[in-house]
């Protein structure tokens, strides 16, 4: 894939469907509950799990940083 160069001074942008922080992982404590391609999918799953159980879940990106 050939990518066009961005002009200087412009912020980086995603090309196509690429998300540099993907995949997103939903955790309960240290236990992995699922891996998702987009933050939106991970957030929907997090909300579903929290509504089913009275527990706290977090979303982390590929670097292990918490995705807000």
PyMOL commands that set and color helices and strands:
alter all, ss='L'
color gray80, all
select helices_A, chain A and resi 39-52
alter helices_A, ss='H'
color red, helices_A
select strands_A, chain A and resi 24-28+31-36+58-60
alter strands_A, ss='S'
color yellow, strands_A
deselect
rebuild
show_as cartoon
